[in-house]
Amino acid sequence: MTSLKLKNYKHKLTGEITVPGDKSISHRSVMFGSVAHGETIVSNFLPGDDCLSTISCFRKLGVSIHEENDGLRIIGKGFEGLTEPNEILDVGNSGTTIRLLMGILAGRPFFSSIIGDHSIGKRPMTRVTEPLSSMGARIDGRKNAMYTPISIRGGKLNAIEYQLPVASAQVKSAIILAGLQAEGETVILQPAQTRDHTERMIRQFGGEIVTEDRFIKVKGGQKLKAATIHVPGDISSAAFFLAAGATVPESSIVLKNVGLNPTRTGMIEVMKQMGAELEIREYENGSFEPAGDIYIKSSVLKGTIIEGDMIPALIDEIPIIALMAAQADGPTVIRNAEELKVKETNRIDTVVHELQKLGAAIEATDDGMIIHGKSKLRGGTVSSHGDHRIGMMLAIASLLCEGEVILEQPEAISVSYPNFFTHLNQLLSQ
């Protein structure tokens, strides 16, 4: 097991950085570029481990993908151009890759097998395999297709009307991707609004999809056309530096080209609720995904309540919100976040356990956590548990600790933010 000694910097954060490309959009750019007709150009692609797993899988499906400068050139031949893989498709640590890939493979008339790492082997897949099976795909796997390895024999699909049991963009997207290949119109009802990158991407590639309230309708048999995609910065990555800027004394930083998709800006709304001093300057460039610069400086934060429909828009940011809450005045309560239990780790238990090691007054509940601010943090040995967002949260926590912090398994951070420590040191050295 590797470990990293994090200095007790006691230093303000100043300057500006451009966070890496959005992970969700990078994944989808590869997938849609692969099933569209023609040459798709992607710029500001995130070269993190998860997105590289997506590239690897589609290359095994016969797609030509060339890495050029900060992006990709993808030669798509349509859904029908995908070919049966000679090897097992390995998604690594990526839940997005496996779930969306299953939606694509469900409609392809060949056999494929999918595996992932130890973490993926524990994440539930029936939420995807059940609707895809009802559309006509033949899917098998461990414990009745609940866990990997998963095998799929795809083919002719029929449209369905489906009510999502959980508010999950991954599940929704898998069904949409299958629906694009099905006979008829697929209708999905979401219990709450989730990130809409898939819907936006379909339109960018010349497809049609209807969104009305929480209903989504997509017709099968559509042919997508190649597109040019510029990936904005990932707000889930920016969140760690937003929290650092707000909590580390005398800090003032600018985060450039951050994606501002309204289904992803829950972190910003929570920070405003807590009293953070931030300013957003949105670009007026007509892009299919809104973006802009965010200015953040040290703030006096207060506790808040985070629950209900807010959760899907900030589910990935809850670990860093918990740290921020530990530095706020008064309690913060997070509810309705059961989905955290089936991420790369059980993020409820992991966040609570690791922050307790550093002295935070935090406790787990059945569907979230309660954080009692304002905690004086000390040093200690902590672990990412192989979860990139836990690793980054703990690295930011080290800036607020009295003593030295040793982070075990820091390499997990490369999944979504390969140059995280470079950017951190850049802001500390101004």
Order of alpha helices (4+ residues) and beta strands (2+ residues): beta-beta-alpha-beta-alpha-beta-beta-beta-alpha-beta-alpha-beta-alpha-beta-beta-alpha-beta-alpha-beta-beta-beta-alpha-beta-alpha-beta-beta-beta-alpha-beta-alpha-beta-beta-beta-alpha-beta-alpha
